[in-house]
Amino acid sequence: MCNMADLEFQERVCSLCGVEFSTISAKNKHLRNIHNVIITTTWKSHIICPLCKTNESKCGTYKKLETHLSLLHNIKLEFETHHFTNQESYAQWFETERLDMVYAVHGVKKYKDYMLKSYVCNRSNSKGFQSKRSSKEKVGGSIKINGVCPSRIETKIQPTGQTFSRFWKTHVGHEE
């Protein structure tokens, strides 16, 4: 009987020479570079246009979604940049605008010279996307839309406390 550990081991072993790798991506790099095997992976984009209900246009990146919305739906996204001298003034802006009610933290990345924090519209989702958490759906149903709202905030925080934010204000696919 084959268990999960055996399957994970098999996925990390080169089928051509039997060498074991610590990750699947390391094995795939080995296959490309040593055996000249072209590796194709099925990449599923979660960035789907919230307005294309029939063809579910998968954009792949927010930039491509912006272009798609502009060209196909004639929607121009409103964009702002903000510079704050310290994190307190940034936090005050965030609270005054009540952004914590509309945006959810999407990710935090720490780099050598700064930290990048990204927020996405809390209505964003994509059809077929399943959360990794096993929780019951809300009684009133989900507020998520079938697609990704382009409204988001990217914040770069310097060690000095200086904060730079890019804020895409335009919501698409739902009422504000």
Backbone as ProteinMPNN parsed JSONL, in Angstrom:
{"seq_chain_A": "MCNMADLEFQERVCSLCGVEFSTISAKNKHLRNIHNVIITTTWKSHIICPLCKTNESKCGTYKKLETHLSLLHNIKLEFETHHFTNQESYAQWFETERLDMVYAVHGVKKYKDYMLKSYVCNRSNSKGFQSKRSSKEKVGGSIKINGVCPSRIETKIQPTGQTFSRFWKTHVGHEE", "coords_chain_A": {"N_chain_A": [[0.836, -1.178, 0.0], [0.552, 2.214, -0.836], [1.69, 5.082, 0.756], [1.339, 8.6, 1.76], [3.906, 9.695, 2.249], [5.525, 8.081, 0.675], [4.619, 8.807, -1.892], [5.364, 11.523, -1.98], [8.132, 11.204, -1.847], [8.612, 9.85, -4.268], [7.935, 11.851, -6.094], [10.112, 13.5, -5.876], [12.258, 12.224, -6.976], [14.429, 11.653, -9.675], [13.213, 10.329, -12.592], [14.746, 9.361, -14.628], [17.439, 8.936, -13.88], [17.432, 8.264, -11.205], [18.3, 9.869, -9.078], [17.84, 11.462, -5.957], [16.123, 14.389, -4.837], [15.879, 17.368, -2.791], [13.711, 19.009, -3.159], [10.851, 19.317, -5.364], [11.115, 21.251, -7.309], [13.88, 21.446, -7.524], [14.446, 18.952, -8.599], [13.129, 19.237, -11.065], [14.672, 21.273, -12.219], [17.078, 19.905, -12.488], [16.255, 17.931, -14.367], [15.766, 19.605, -16.585], [18.337, 20.807, -17.011], [20.298, 18.716, -17.016], [19.23, 16.433, -18.346], [17.948, 17.549, -20.496], [15.15, 17.768, -20.595], [12.001, 19.061, -21.203], [10.059, 20.683, -18.957], [6.728, 20.954, -18.171], [4.408, 22.663, -16.321], [1.23, 22.794, -14.77], [-0.121, 25.739, -14.3], [-2.16, 27.539, -12.241], [-3.887, 30.391, -12.347], [-4.958, 32.697, -9.949], [-5.874, 35.16, -10.392], [-8.457, 36.421, -11.743], [-10.659, 37.95, -14.037], [-13.285, 39.816, -12.68], [-15.526, 40.535, -14.108], [-15.866, 39.072, -16.427], [-17.901, 36.738, -16.844], [-18.564, 34.505, -18.385], [-16.299, 33.481, -19.843], [-14.305, 33.44, -17.971], [-11.786, 35.045, -17.706], [-8.447, 34.598, -17.274], [-5.915, 36.34, -15.87], [-3.384, 36.351, -14.672], [-1.451, 38.273, -13.638], [-1.663, 41.279, -11.658], [-1.112, 43.543, -13.175], [-1.693, 42.681, -15.785], [-4.414, 42.233, -15.411], [-5.27, 44.875, -14.981], [-4.739, 45.974, -17.532], [-6.452, 44.371, -19.087], [-8.983, 45.11, -17.981], [-9.03, 47.779, -18.752], [-8.845, 47.703, -21.608], [-10.849, 45.822, -22.507], [-13.129, 46.323, -20.946], [-13.29, 48.999, -20.629], [-12.508, 50.35, -18.266], [-10.917, 52.534, -16.17], [-8.469, 52.479, -13.769], [-8.293, 54.088, -10.658], [-5.543, 55.528, -9.037], [-3.28, 56.03, -6.37], [-0.431, 57.478, -4.752], [1.344, 57.463, -1.709], [3.364, 59.046, 0.747], [4.778, 58.621, 3.843], [6.265, 59.979, 6.71], [6.686, 58.553, 8.982], [5.701, 55.482, 10.686], [3.525, 55.879, 12.313], [2.026, 58.0, 11.205], [1.284, 56.774, 8.858], [-0.291, 54.649, 9.875], [-2.33, 56.17, 10.993], [-3.495, 57.328, 8.698], [-4.373, 54.974, 7.462], [-6.271, 54.119, 9.325], [-8.037, 56.33, 9.414], [-9.075, 56.335, 6.829], [-10.451, 54.038, 7.028], [-9.536, 51.601, 6.067], [-8.951, 49.094, 7.016], [-11.358, 47.827, 7.173], [-11.991, 47.148, 4.622], [-9.882, 45.934, 3.323], [-7.734, 43.09, 3.3], [-4.859, 41.601, 4.773], [-2.566, 40.394, 2.525], [-0.021, 39.485, 2.199], [3.287, 39.491, 3.653], [6.517, 40.454, 3.111], [9.878, 40.242, 3.934], [12.727, 42.056, 3.28], [16.208, 42.828, 2.788], [16.613, 45.64, 3.066], [14.098, 46.709, 3.523], [10.555, 46.26, 4.291], [7.834, 44.678, 2.721], [4.449, 45.03, 2.492], [1.394, 43.716, 1.575], [-1.98, 44.346, 0.712], [-5.22, 43.181, -0.109], [-8.417, 43.631, -1.676], [-11.094, 42.683, 0.35], [-13.173, 41.353, -0.831], [-12.288, 39.948, -2.947], [-11.796, 36.954, -4.803], [-11.673, 33.799, -6.468], [-13.351, 31.781, -8.804], [-13.633, 28.468, -7.919], [-11.393, 28.532, -6.332], [-10.131, 27.302, -3.373], [-9.972, 27.672, 0.076], [-7.256, 26.861, 2.263], [-7.852, 26.417, 4.819], [-10.068, 24.581, 6.873], [-13.081, 25.454, 7.254], [-16.463, 26.17, 8.102], [-18.901, 27.494, 5.833], [-20.191, 30.82, 6.028], [-23.347, 31.582, 7.574], [-24.944, 33.514, 6.312], [-23.897, 33.412, 3.8], [-21.104, 33.927, 1.551], [-19.176, 36.94, 1.114], [-17.517, 37.101, -0.95], [-16.456, 37.629, -4.337], [-16.769, 36.213, -7.644], [-13.975, 36.261, -8.84], [-11.23, 38.595, -9.085], [-10.939, 41.551, -7.421], [-9.464, 44.545, -8.501], [-8.612, 46.448, -6.692], [-6.234, 47.382, -4.332], [-3.511, 47.56, -1.923], [-0.141, 48.356, -1.718], [2.51, 48.402, 0.411], [5.543, 49.79, 1.337], [7.87, 49.542, 3.815], [10.377, 51.248, 5.4], [13.391, 50.719, 7.381], [13.788, 53.02, 8.863], [11.284, 53.875, 9.402], [9.973, 55.365, 7.549], [7.37, 55.289, 5.186], [6.014, 54.08, 2.214], [3.274, 54.034, 0.09], [1.344, 52.434, -2.402], [-1.738, 52.795, -3.798], [-4.457, 51.343, -5.146], [-7.474, 52.436, -5.887], [-9.897, 51.867, -7.176], [-12.663, 49.784, -7.223], [-13.885, 46.751, -8.608], [-16.448, 44.673, -9.845], [-18.1, 44.404, -7.686], [-20.268, 46.037, -5.303], [-19.248, 48.997, -3.61]], "CA_chain_A": [[0.0, 0.0, 0.0], [1.364, 3.421, -1.0], [1.242, 6.173, 1.618], [1.663, 9.951, 1.319], [5.356, 9.899, 2.286], [6.071, 7.411, -0.512], [4.294, 9.629, -3.058], [6.216, 12.715, -1.941], [9.484, 10.762, -2.183], [8.64, 9.553, -5.703], [7.887, 13.119, -6.835], [11.406, 14.172, -5.752], [13.29, 11.365, -7.552], [14.537, 11.723, -11.127], [12.776, 9.064, -13.193], [15.722, 8.942, -15.627], [18.702, 8.461, -13.307], [17.222, 7.806, -9.839], [18.842, 10.768, -8.076], [16.817, 12.056, -5.101], [16.297, 15.816, -4.6], [15.18, 17.845, -1.594], [12.45, 19.618, -3.584], [10.418, 18.997, -6.724], [11.678, 22.249, -8.225], [15.287, 21.071, -7.744], [14.407, 17.822, -9.533], [12.764, 19.769, -12.379], [15.854, 21.99, -12.729], [17.987, 18.828, -12.882], [15.732, 17.355, -15.614], [15.996, 20.572, -17.665], [19.752, 21.086, -17.262], [21.106, 17.515, -17.233], [18.611, 15.512, -19.296], [17.304, 18.345, -21.545], [13.72, 17.479, -20.608], [11.193, 20.261, -21.038], [9.075, 20.478, -17.9], [5.562, 21.819, -18.232], [3.586, 22.562, -15.126], [-0.063, 23.441, -14.915], [-0.16, 26.888, -13.413], [-3.518, 28.039, -12.123], [-3.911, 31.767, -11.889], [-6.106, 33.082, -9.14], [-6.267, 36.512, -10.786], [-9.48, 36.242, -12.77], [-11.487, 39.141, -14.207], [-14.579, 39.639, -12.026], [-16.608, 40.91, -15.015], [-15.991, 38.077, -17.492], [-18.566, 35.604, -16.196], [-18.666, 33.319, -19.238], [-15.026, 32.869, -20.236], [-13.382, 33.471, -16.836], [-10.499, 35.505, -18.203], [-7.356, 34.476, -16.31], [-4.946, 37.373, -16.224], [-2.048, 35.979, -14.209], [-0.867, 39.316, -12.796], [-2.518, 42.456, -11.503], [-0.854, 44.438, -14.308], [-2.477, 42.163, -16.907], [-5.813, 42.484, -15.088], [-5.497, 46.3, -15.245], [-4.783, 46.133, -18.988], [-7.683, 43.704, -19.525], [-10.119, 45.942, -17.594], [-8.972, 48.997, -19.548], [-9.1, 47.445, -23.023], [-12.087, 45.102, -22.778], [-14.28, 46.82, -20.188], [-13.186, 50.461, -20.604], [-12.428, 50.793, -16.877], [-9.624, 53.092, -15.801], [-8.294, 52.352, -12.333], [-7.765, 55.248, -9.935], [-4.311, 55.114, -8.378], [-2.656, 57.069, -5.546], [0.787, 57.132, -4.021], [1.451, 58.204, -0.453], [4.632, 58.954, 1.459], [4.621, 58.975, 5.247], [7.584, 60.092, 7.336], [6.803, 57.538, 10.037], [4.636, 54.487, 10.644], [2.355, 56.388, 13.023], [1.192, 58.76, 10.265], [0.715, 55.763, 7.956], [-1.353, 53.968, 10.615], [-3.427, 57.129, 11.132], [-4.148, 57.371, 7.383], [-5.033, 53.68, 7.272], [-7.441, 54.094, 10.208], [-8.955, 57.383, 8.991], [-9.722, 55.88, 5.593], [-11.142, 52.796, 7.391], [-9.067, 50.603, 5.108], [-8.949, 47.781, 7.646], [-12.678, 47.236, 6.96], [-12.155, 46.812, 3.211], [-8.729, 45.208, 2.812], [-7.159, 42.032, 4.129], [-3.433, 41.414, 4.52], [-2.336, 39.316, 1.566], [1.316, 38.955, 2.418], [4.349, 40.343, 4.186], [7.834, 39.958, 2.711], [10.974, 41.009, 4.534], [13.925, 42.145, 2.478], [17.357, 43.357, 3.531], [16.515, 47.069, 3.343], [12.72, 47.157, 3.746], [9.517, 45.242, 4.393], [6.748, 44.937, 1.78], [3.192, 44.498, 3.004], [0.364, 43.901, 0.561], [-3.376, 44.179, 1.113], [-6.137, 43.023, -1.235], [-9.827, 43.846, -1.363], [-11.579, 41.479, 1.02], [-14.205, 40.709, -1.639], [-11.618, 39.194, -4.006], [-11.753, 35.5, -4.791], [-11.809, 33.307, -7.826], [-14.189, 30.581, -8.85], [-12.864, 27.238, -7.793], [-10.324, 28.658, -5.35], [-10.529, 26.782, -2.081], [-9.087, 28.013, 1.17], [-6.598, 25.714, 2.877], [-8.462, 26.217, 6.126], [-11.34, 23.869, 6.797], [-14.074, 26.119, 8.082], [-17.799, 26.164, 7.521], [-19.291, 28.743, 5.19], [-21.036, 31.663, 6.865], [-24.777, 31.35, 7.426], [-25.463, 34.468, 5.333], [-23.172, 33.266, 2.548], [-19.835, 34.632, 1.453], [-19.176, 38.229, 0.418], [-16.519, 36.998, -2.01], [-16.932, 37.681, -5.718], [-16.108, 35.231, -8.506], [-12.944, 36.992, -9.546], [-10.344, 39.379, -8.235], [-11.086, 43.002, -7.485], [-8.112, 45.106, -8.67], [-8.264, 47.392, -5.631], [-5.247, 46.815, -3.413], [-2.526, 48.492, -1.36], [1.211, 47.82, -1.526], [3.192, 49.31, 1.328], [6.968, 49.547, 1.558], [8.243, 50.132, 5.099], [11.822, 51.349, 5.582], [13.799, 50.58, 8.781], [13.68, 54.331, 9.517], [9.878, 54.146, 9.663], [9.361, 55.96, 6.37], [6.457, 54.342, 4.563], [5.536, 54.448, 0.889], [2.142, 53.187, -0.272], [0.657, 52.542, -3.69], [-3.118, 52.476, -3.468], [-5.372, 51.231, -6.269], [-8.736, 52.715, -5.214], [-11.063, 51.439, -7.932], [-13.201, 48.439, -7.007], [-14.576, 46.225, -9.779], [-17.11, 43.378, -9.66], [-18.967, 44.423, -6.513], [-20.591, 47.366, -4.78], [-18.268, 49.404, -2.582]], "C_chain_A": [[0.89, 1.254, 0.0], [0.827, 4.519, -0.089], [1.735, 7.513, 1.087], [3.165, 10.216, 1.284], [6.021, 9.256, 1.074], [5.813, 8.231, -1.768], [5.174, 10.869, -3.122], [7.654, 12.365, -2.301], [9.596, 10.53, -3.682], [8.642, 10.82, -6.549], [9.229, 13.834, -6.828], [12.556, 13.356, -6.336], [13.254, 11.484, -9.071], [14.188, 10.358, -11.707], [13.789, 8.529, -14.208], [17.01, 8.385, -15.025], [18.595, 8.049, -11.83], [17.772, 8.705, -8.743], [17.691, 11.398, -7.297], [17.16, 13.522, -4.833], [15.482, 16.253, -3.387], [13.834, 18.48, -1.942], [12.116, 19.194, -5.011], [11.011, 19.986, -7.71], [13.151, 21.963, -8.507], [15.36, 19.901, -8.73], [14.09, 18.322, -10.945], [13.921, 20.53, -13.018], [16.891, 20.979, -13.236], [17.538, 18.227, -14.226], [15.976, 18.283, -16.8], [17.47, 20.671, -18.034], [20.585, 19.852, -17.612], [20.54, 16.641, -18.347], [17.913, 16.22, -20.455], [15.815, 18.03, -21.705], [12.972, 18.782, -20.365], [10.077, 19.947, -20.039], [7.935, 21.471, -18.101], [4.746, 21.584, -16.969], [2.268, 23.26, -15.394], [-0.159, 24.508, -13.851], [-1.573, 27.438, -13.41], [-3.485, 29.441, -11.549], [-5.143, 32.007, -11.047], [-6.583, 34.487, -9.493], [-7.167, 36.409, -12.012], [-10.329, 37.51, -12.83], [-12.847, 38.907, -13.562], [-15.77, 39.963, -12.931], [-16.841, 39.897, -16.131], [-16.592, 36.798, -16.902], [-18.549, 34.35, -17.063], [-17.315, 32.681, -19.539], [-13.989, 32.863, -19.125], [-11.958, 33.832, -17.268], [-9.443, 35.472, -17.108], [-6.233, 35.402, -16.739], [-3.529, 37.057, -15.754], [-1.388, 36.987, -13.288], [-1.85, 40.472, -12.686], [-2.333, 43.419, -12.669], [-1.656, 43.993, -15.531], [-3.97, 42.355, -16.667], [-6.158, 43.939, -15.364], [-5.635, 46.557, -16.745], [-6.079, 45.556, -19.543], [-8.9, 44.579, -19.213], [-10.184, 47.217, -18.427], [-9.402, 48.739, -20.994], [-10.464, 46.813, -23.289], [-13.313, 45.684, -22.095], [-14.294, 48.34, -20.05], [-13.213, 51.022, -19.18], [-11.017, 51.281, -16.6], [-9.533, 53.062, -14.277], [-7.687, 53.616, -11.741], [-6.638, 54.775, -9.026], [-3.74, 56.281, -7.59], [-1.343, 56.548, -4.977], [0.856, 58.024, -2.789], [2.84, 57.988, 0.139], [4.392, 59.446, 2.877], [5.999, 58.983, 5.893], [7.79, 59.078, 8.453], [5.595, 56.596, 9.978], [3.377, 54.964, 11.359], [1.438, 57.154, 12.068], [0.565, 57.82, 9.228], [-0.473, 55.07, 8.623], [-2.567, 54.882, 10.778], [-4.203, 57.243, 9.823], [-4.967, 56.107, 7.158], [-6.326, 53.622, 8.089], [-8.482, 55.132, 9.78], [-9.742, 56.976, 7.752], [-10.546, 54.609, 5.813], [-10.789, 51.652, 6.432], [-9.055, 49.198, 5.7], [-10.295, 47.07, 7.483], [-12.834, 46.688, 5.541], [-11.049, 45.901, 2.691], [-8.233, 44.178, 3.82], [-5.682, 41.895, 3.774], [-3.265, 40.197, 3.616], [-0.967, 38.679, 1.779], [2.266, 39.988, 2.973], [5.672, 39.7, 3.79], [8.888, 40.86, 3.322], [12.194, 40.897, 3.64], [15.031, 42.755, 3.339], [17.131, 44.801, 3.97], [15.099, 47.578, 3.616], [11.791, 45.959, 3.92], [8.391, 45.645, 3.448], [5.499, 44.243, 2.291], [2.129, 44.756, 1.939], [-1.003, 43.548, 1.124], [-4.203, 44.027, -0.154], [-7.557, 43.289, -0.755], [-10.384, 42.558, -0.764], [-12.725, 40.79, 0.284], [-13.6, 39.816, -2.727], [-11.632, 37.701, -3.739], [-11.73, 35.059, -6.24], [-12.582, 32.005, -7.785], [-13.309, 29.342, -8.804], [-11.747, 27.331, -6.787], [-10.839, 28.197, -4.007], [-9.495, 27.19, -1.045], [-8.466, 26.749, 1.732], [-7.149, 25.44, 4.267], [-9.777, 25.475, 5.949], [-12.315, 24.517, 7.766], [-15.404, 26.106, 7.35], [-18.087, 27.517, 6.898], [-20.229, 29.512, 6.113], [-22.502, 31.398, 6.558], [-25.365, 32.257, 6.344], [-24.803, 34.348, 3.971], [-21.91, 34.105, 2.548], [-20.012, 35.969, 0.762], [-18.204, 38.207, -0.758], [-17.183, 37.069, -3.378], [-16.23, 36.583, -6.5], [-15.125, 35.958, -9.401], [-12.128, 37.791, -8.557], [-10.596, 40.854, -8.482], [-9.679, 43.602, -7.587], [-7.684, 46.069, -7.564], [-7.344, 46.716, -4.614], [-4.31, 47.913, -2.919], [-1.204, 47.749, -1.231], [1.985, 48.845, -0.714], [4.628, 48.867, 1.555], [7.381, 50.294, 2.819], [9.761, 50.071, 5.263], [12.169, 51.126, 7.057], [13.698, 51.888, 9.568], [12.241, 54.665, 9.902], [9.184, 54.837, 8.508], [8.546, 54.893, 5.653], [5.964, 54.905, 3.244], [4.416, 53.482, 0.513], [1.664, 53.498, -1.679], [-0.745, 51.999, -3.448], [-3.974, 52.514, -4.731], [-6.771, 51.318, -5.678], [-9.959, 52.095, -5.887], [-11.427, 49.991, -7.651], [-13.972, 48.015, -8.249], [-15.204, 44.882, -9.408], [-17.997, 43.309, -8.448], [-19.276, 45.867, -6.142], [-19.57, 47.718, -3.719], [-18.921, 49.412, -1.22]], "O_chain_A": [[1.862, 1.332, 0.752], [-0.357, 4.853, -0.151], [2.458, 7.566, 0.092], [3.648, 10.894, 0.377], [6.966, 9.809, 0.51], [6.692, 8.342, -2.623], [5.672, 11.228, -4.189], [8.326, 13.137, -2.984], [10.566, 10.963, -4.305], [9.276, 10.862, -7.603], [9.473, 14.688, -7.68], [13.714, 13.752, -6.208], [12.187, 11.424, -9.681], [14.8, 9.35, -11.351], [13.703, 7.368, -14.608], [17.61, 7.469, -15.586], [19.562, 7.539, -11.264], [17.715, 8.332, -7.572], [16.692, 11.817, -7.881], [18.323, 13.868, -4.627], [14.517, 15.591, -3.004], [12.921, 18.491, -1.117], [12.99, 18.767, -5.765], [11.373, 19.61, -8.825], [13.624, 22.212, -9.616], [16.237, 19.867, -9.594], [14.71, 17.881, -11.913], [14.128, 20.441, -14.228], [17.502, 21.18, -14.285], [18.361, 18.038, -15.121], [16.343, 17.831, -17.884], [17.826, 20.627, -19.212], [21.496, 19.946, -18.435], [21.287, 16.16, -19.199], [17.338, 15.554, -21.316], [15.29, 18.026, -22.818], [13.279, 19.517, -19.427], [9.26, 19.054, -20.262], [8.157, 22.679, -18.19], [4.439, 20.447, -16.607], [2.21, 24.217, -16.166], [-0.265, 24.219, -12.659], [-2.119, 27.766, -14.464], [-3.097, 29.645, -10.398], [-6.241, 31.571, -11.393], [-7.585, 34.955, -8.953], [-6.703, 36.323, -13.149], [-10.677, 38.078, -11.795], [-13.503, 37.908, -13.859], [-16.912, 39.693, -12.558], [-17.921, 39.875, -16.72], [-15.863, 35.887, -16.509], [-18.522, 33.24, -16.532], [-17.195, 31.457, -19.496], [-12.894, 32.332, -19.314], [-11.048, 33.006, -17.196], [-9.525, 36.219, -16.133], [-5.673, 35.266, -17.827], [-2.566, 37.469, -16.401], [-0.822, 36.608, -12.263], [-2.749, 40.624, -13.512], [-3.296, 44.049, -13.107], [-2.233, 44.824, -16.233], [-4.718, 42.613, -17.61], [-7.219, 44.225, -15.919], [-6.539, 47.273, -17.176], [-6.731, 46.183, -20.377], [-9.757, 44.773, -20.075], [-11.271, 47.683, -18.769], [-10.228, 49.471, -21.539], [-11.164, 47.233, -24.21], [-14.425, 45.555, -22.608], [-15.197, 48.904, -19.431], [-13.857, 52.038, -18.917], [-10.045, 50.545, -16.77], [-10.418, 53.564, -13.585], [-6.7, 54.147, -12.25], [-6.758, 53.761, -8.339], [-3.716, 57.408, -8.086], [-1.169, 55.35, -4.752], [0.471, 59.193, -2.83], [3.412, 56.903, 0.047], [3.873, 60.541, 3.09], [6.808, 58.089, 5.645], [8.923, 58.777, 8.829], [4.602, 56.88, 9.308], [2.278, 54.504, 11.048], [0.22, 56.986, 12.109], [-0.558, 58.05, 8.778], [-1.532, 54.92, 8.014], [-3.706, 54.419, 10.709], [-5.434, 57.254, 9.832], [-6.114, 56.169, 6.715], [-7.35, 53.137, 7.608], [-9.679, 54.843, 9.784], [-10.938, 57.248, 7.65], [-11.251, 54.154, 4.912], [-11.643, 50.853, 6.048], [-9.139, 48.216, 4.963], [-10.372, 45.851, 7.635], [-13.708, 45.859, 5.287], [-11.255, 45.172, 1.72], [-8.308, 44.381, 5.032], [-5.299, 42.052, 2.615], [-3.763, 39.111, 3.915], [-0.786, 37.481, 1.563], [2.084, 41.192, 2.794], [5.917, 38.534, 4.099], [8.802, 42.085, 3.239], [12.637, 39.803, 3.289], [14.798, 43.147, 4.483], [17.423, 45.154, 5.112], [14.918, 48.759, 3.91], [12.183, 44.809, 3.725], [8.03, 46.82, 3.379], [5.485, 43.029, 2.496], [1.982, 45.88, 1.459], [-1.164, 42.6, 1.893], [-3.918, 44.672, -1.163], [-7.852, 43.181, 0.435], [-10.171, 41.473, -1.304], [-13.201, 39.746, 0.731], [-14.307, 39.026, -3.354], [-11.498, 37.25, -2.602], [-11.766, 35.895, -7.143], [-12.47, 31.228, -6.836], [-12.356, 29.209, -9.572], [-11.188, 26.302, -6.408], [-11.885, 28.66, -3.552], [-8.291, 27.065, -1.268], [-9.077, 25.682, 1.686], [-6.94, 24.363, 4.826], [-10.51, 25.713, 4.99], [-12.364, 24.17, 8.946], [-15.45, 26.04, 6.122], [-17.596, 28.548, 7.356], [-20.974, 28.913, 6.89], [-22.861, 31.038, 5.437], [-26.194, 31.814, 5.548], [-25.125, 35.119, 3.067], [-21.686, 34.904, 3.457], [-20.895, 36.124, -0.081], [-18.086, 39.195, -1.483], [-18.319, 36.63, -3.558], [-15.198, 36.075, -6.061], [-15.406, 36.232, -10.568], [-12.309, 37.68, -7.345], [-10.481, 41.342, -9.607], [-8.79, 43.206, -6.833], [-6.519, 46.464, -7.503], [-7.636, 45.633, -4.108], [-4.314, 49.036, -3.424], [-1.157, 46.642, -0.695], [2.101, 50.008, -1.103], [4.892, 47.721, 1.917], [7.263, 51.518, 2.894], [10.355, 48.992, 5.265], [11.308, 51.329, 7.913], [13.542, 51.873, 10.789], [11.999, 55.62, 10.639], [7.956, 54.901, 8.469], [8.972, 53.745, 5.528], [5.549, 56.061, 3.165], [4.579, 52.265, 0.604], [1.589, 54.655, -2.092], [-0.916, 50.883, -2.955], [-4.191, 53.576, -5.313], [-7.221, 50.373, -5.03], [-10.958, 51.827, -5.218], [-10.608, 49.086, -7.818], [-14.641, 48.837, -8.875], [-14.578, 44.057, -8.743], [-18.599, 42.268, -8.187], [-18.622, 46.797, -6.612], [-19.08, 46.841, -3.006], [-18.268, 49.726, -0.224]]}, "name": "protein", "num_of_chains": 1, "seq": "MCNMADLEFQERVCSLCGVEFSTISAKNKHLRNIHNVIITTTWKSHIICPLCKTNESKCGTYKKLETHLSLLHNIKLEFETHHFTNQESYAQWFETERLDMVYAVHGVKKYKDYMLKSYVCNRSNSKGFQSKRSSKEKVGGSIKINGVCPSRIETKIQPTGQTFSRFWKTHVGHEE"}
